[in-house]
Amino acid sequence: MKKTLIALLISLGAFAQNTISVIPKPQNIVQGKGKFTINSNTQITVGESNNESKDIADQLAMRLQIVTGKPVKVGIGNGTNTIAFVKNTSIEKEGYILKVLPTGVTVEASNPIGHFYGLQTLLQLFPTEIFSSSVQPKISLTLPECTIKDQPRFEYRGVMMDVGRYFFPISFIKKLVDVLAVHKLNILHLHLTEDQGWRIEIRKYPRLTEIGSVRKESMLGHYNDQKYDGKPHGGFYTQNELRDLVAYAQRKFVTIVPEIEMPGHALAAIAAYPELGCTGEQYEVGTKWGVEERVFCPNEKTFEFIENVLTEVIDLFPSPYIHIGGDECPKDAWKKSQFCQDLMKKEGLKDEHELQSYFIRRIDKFVTSKGRKIIGWDEILEGGLSPNATVMSWRGVEGGITAAKQQHDVIMSPNSHMYLDYYQGNPSTEPLAIGGFLPVEKTYSFEPFAPELTVEESKYIKGVQANLWTEYVSKPEYAEYMLFPRALATAEIGWSSKEKDFTDFGKRLTKHFERLNQMSVNYSKAYYNVDFSTEKNNLGQPIVSLKSNDATGLIRYTLDGTMPNEKSLIYTPTKKILVTGDRTIAAALFSKTGNIVSGIATKSYVISKSTGKTYTLGTEPKRYTGGEKYALTNGVRGDINNNEPWVGLNGANFDFVLDFGKKTNFSNVSVAFQGAYTSWIMPPRNIEVMISDDNKTFKSIKKMDLSTGVKIESFVQQLNIAVGNNNARYLKILAENYGKLPEGHPGKGTPAWLFVDEVSVR
């Protein structure tokens, strides 16, 4: 199967072996016409003043020995027919200069880090089999002549792995370190503690792992399904394992940043030591995903506990950063606690947000006293930012912008582009994920520098990080599927220049998939998926275009929603698909030999009197736009698993006016609303339909109060509204936003989202 896939990807446009195809893309490449070929007399050398980089030379020698089965010598000095690691003190810390000549290779750097990154680029110049874990008897160790001058754009280039929800073996974490290092990612952020599990041995508090590391069961399906597997899940890393992991990562110049969550996401710790909560009650380790109201109480016992925990954590991890979470901390327990209310009065804190800031400032002071810096999610901005804190901006980039303007260091990690637990393709054909839609091209499009920042303020943007939360990711192979290739896009954002071209990245990515195959990485093939775009003809009918990122394959499709096969219709750009009636189009990319390469992409179309017509909205969407200008009349119907086709309004009513262009007869209006409680999306409270001939005076023809009962499960509320026989040019639909999220909701008191789908008039 693996060999077949490699051959298939080659047939889909991989480059010739002597073409330079490196990820992340180096800053400067000049390619020559010659080549250098390693033979039995080739030596790897380090300069006499560069013995500190001998370990890098040894890593290359070991890689060559693995794939050739023959030892390669490492010596001192340089000369012809050598791969020489040379010290050049004028090069910046992580930079390097790589020169491949017909007579030999030099990797210049000022220190071992630069030599290591030069080595990663050098390896990508070899045939892809260089990354194999077994002898490759047919490998030709030939390198293209070139000069590469390179250094990173950002100092912090990270990936977060959540091991709190599901425990992942140390062998997988080491493999992840290997793959990150190949791509010059230098941070692995381990999310070690959660409501659902405590994963790190703390010797002073043995119950953290005896009790806190095991939950009695895990959720099945989506959160809204409220189903459980009935099987205990647990695991933790011993301190010896973590010391070994840290040393392993250091050799690859990957820093492990530990995260100990506080004051929220702490139920596993409270289950082990009830006195850490505000009530002292005995709880179980969490089994539900989501936000938990039982949080650390900011009393002296808690601070003593956290300081003792962090003392052991700091001893284990030499990282300059200690991540303390700080996100999604409900204040209910604090509001009910007399101790917390008294503490607020004593400290002059006006509300519970300032109490959280007080909590974070105390931890910041302690961590700073140990010579380290804290990182927290952007909620730590609420109530006032701790003096030495670095902000990890996840709720968009706004938190990062605010922090940078306050002269605080920032890691950009917006969920819109950097949350790798989102779907990469059609949810109906993808493994279960939390929701959302994040293809690799959207991740790749992210720019960490915000235009709102001055040049001076932008200096506080230290880098970028992608995050893999694992509520729905329980196995290493699925974690790899979600991480790659989107983590490779993250690597290029962090390392390469601002000017990027996704088409160029994609060409290199198809080559790079061969390397991932050699490393046995179970990456997603969603890059090859077929994308739909619609336009309209002069009759307002949808005209559908199909496209894949890889232009060398064949797109085959069906018009009845059935799965395409090697005999299905072939799409050609010169013959787009005209949709004249309700139908579902299914499409996939095939190799020219007939093998399916991508997942199955589908779109459902509904054609009515409103299709292709223009409209106005009282409030224009900003984040969820439906993907195009007139998304609500493009004939495309969305579904519950993908937010892309939906128009989303945060806290605002749906105020929609459709222009038929002329007076039109109709008797039915159909519109869909989404309900997704855990995503803060609520259906409207009521809806009113009106008509007008002048777009000034409107007459109400139907008004309906809708159920305001809260439903936990996700659903689509498809309203088919009979309005009687009407004849009008303008149609107006008003739907009232749910308003503030209700009691019991994790976001209670904040504005609800209103998601609207296709408006169909018949």
Steps between C-alpha positions, in 0.01 A plus 500: 500500500779742593689434174181547299435834668854621435470408133162670485628824647794497259253463213317806629787736437798450730812679383809346351754390760741786430236773545528692825182450699544598866244563778515753656620696200847650551547876479734485199584223252732515201509175305789396280521244223731245657459239769691332779476126557605328820724198448690258721783752545280793609568626852295710740720754677490774761754779534755490780332803661158350446509182707176609672316409179636147485167364624333655193756330276436174684125535435567526126737204513239291679230595245726402211593174668132412554409535133823359351582237759861622498686712758606853405810657655488823702832683517669837560572762234363538148598445141363346183241223507386603848187625668654757733336675794685830517482772765416849374449746788342765274185294452199562727411254775267263312622585151723301267658507155489174309720459192489194274774490238605213274808464723326494839255653744542761775251594769601828664350624828607681813385223734351148511142629460580651164687187395200289603261705287745493212503121537118487477511689172787283375296186567213637292738538204558123497257254344201456732618153605759671721222520765441124499553292812642208301774432244419634153725304262403703192544846652722740306657745744513789256454867589423790262758776479371802690564774754238553770513788746239469768380612842161501674251786494372432856677365807199301630365233261277263689249219509283419802407139574217443745581187702254590776183384328664183368831357613753442220802271546845649536609318182248705302612825662860421398389428145316832500819673615682339206248621244480851645879529494520403133281802428692740725218528752673566831223485764290205613244628748364210708155561654558275801203561730127519441161440659515151345851401600825594677793364299819596688650335808534745789682320781376728776139427400469132404118505485523722190596191304343235723158663467525793262651314204205262448140577404233233514383547139525717192241664278398329177416704193447871530443673832138557406440124470561459877613137457784323683718196435497368858875433487756651741768710332824610662873535489774737607865575437752425772762758579768269363309469172466876476869562570584253225250669264643843572855377430381329180331821381801716592713296261253603227488862626135466595401664829226326697270762654289345780150624574341466843145635472372753753273628641252316276518158332616367837240237593745206485719672761199590717376140478835393644517778762148635575633780721620674182140576404271761650269251674732220614260248346630173355462488122586252228746567219307661217336289230329776301681719251443873513536761773482386864368733775700332779827695505791568733412716800749790541585419862841447659472120485451522124791738450726278712393201292557675167839636605611153611376349172672767293823453693514139383387597148769766471759248615392262223470747213779749424264692270513879548118487493256333737146500362235551769185489285269765640221436248132415537472547875135541600454724801190329647688323780675822596174696503347245739809482724499724806876463517539634144264790563687592817834474316374733229408760761832459679703541180278775354393291201186623329389170345592135442696587185735705715512208741627281217759768420604495868538120471712524186717781640589291804603208280689733267696638796591149613602377154701818442683440829614167354648673196222399262214676316134405489290460189122511529206484261358842417243491783784605730446849356167521681520698822849630425805325359771358720830691466725240336239290320516389138158480339400213272220648291245231409164679479600666176792744491336775706653384829842497341453849362392631841795333675753629245368853541561454875858390418450134590644216295245316287468160335234508228284188507151597376245222487388626159828379344695304762256256665588168344210313662270650232391301194724511193240376253136401464394391852287221357813332363750606770571341838314655792624847598380777727352699209602800293685484170870573463668385178876528470470798265321703769766418758765599245330836439553624857723803554616552863568873464176698533462824299367671816848482655781747446846379406609537863193316633549219248830416666298342782358237262744220576353225288219266414358175633254236374295309758362147498232454764410135540142465624435310176856379436576188701772324297848594374418428136198729514707770671743484206207523258382820667847652539634444151528668258353802685794507743727529194312814397558628854870427464520706184310791660747499787818455300465635147458853368167684514452468125344159443337318211271209582532358148875482545457351849264241356749389237761451769242330722426227245870419502507524877223243537753244380727596790212468746433154357861404568462625858176297537295812575127447453433840342167617359445487122243782518742721305380316189130551578276663242377852574169638372443857392179642358414791279172582329392543141270776376200292613638479853570127475810363677796407285731272693877486458709217646868527587768304684829636630668236284435576134654180361217266600148455366192628679208260466151581622141385527179703493294283734721502808633148449871432552707569187700213351744451213210505250326815625478824304830685447498868584674747269538872581368591156171323571370613837195339659169683456256427783139532382326310779547368853790258509810382684836496321771266631859531373845353561849514353627193314839411362519447126525128571156508663587497872314735733739741673284738701204482730147541367375859482127570470275801460123511505323759286144630532362707212216743559378846409757656734801317354757742362314808623671781689417607854607730780560427868436739787820369662776371275680186620869535581632157587249255353404639160382185326805511275371746239310827449148359464543178692134482606368487143774303325295180500745323732353337811731454798491226761561469872859378461646795310466868592649629174172538303325671791467872569570568868392808698635553851239660726319654201161435345458358152361788290481380140347679197486310170452673165328275245569763232131517414168416658493125557234252611588271793328311779779336702816629667763257627796593718725298728651586836761304687503400865836399646491558874865422570609734218285783642266486199133538592187502281297824479220591739255599227476564129294740290450502121407827322455623143536832320492645150719804573747371763371768738160399626472134603191297578521208743362176355616251765639516851595199709625463855752218508576267788753648739557171681871429518615190312843359575526297179600662170230533237382686191167679541365500145197730487264453208257787545173505306418867444199479264497636146708815469627721223780740587847615394663507845497236771615580851581245772562609859622243751578603858833389642472280810686772692713426804597137556293347782578383852691172500675578173882531517472839331195622687439871473693540174328553162383192312583429139216479247586279202285525186499287187348509151183704449277317254178652361241305303 
